[in-house]
Amino acid sequence: MATTLKFDVTPEELSEARRYLMEIAWSDEDDVFIVRFPDAPGVVTHGSSLTEAAAQGEDAIITWLTARRDGGLPVPPPRR
């Protein structure tokens, strides 16, 4: 899926981010698609369509990976 990221990332960073399982589920309560990453605790976002949710998810996981590295925190590897 082609997405437009909100910031510049290297192909290596994008490849790493895409190794993390992205779960997308419809929420009747919120009337949006909710995005979670089982291997990235606390990384949650949403979108009004599947396409938007996937793009928001990609942005969220890249932001999480970058913040952990910039903060000197370990980056847990994906389980898969």
Order of alpha helices (4+ residues) and beta strands (2+ residues): alpha-beta-beta-beta-alpha
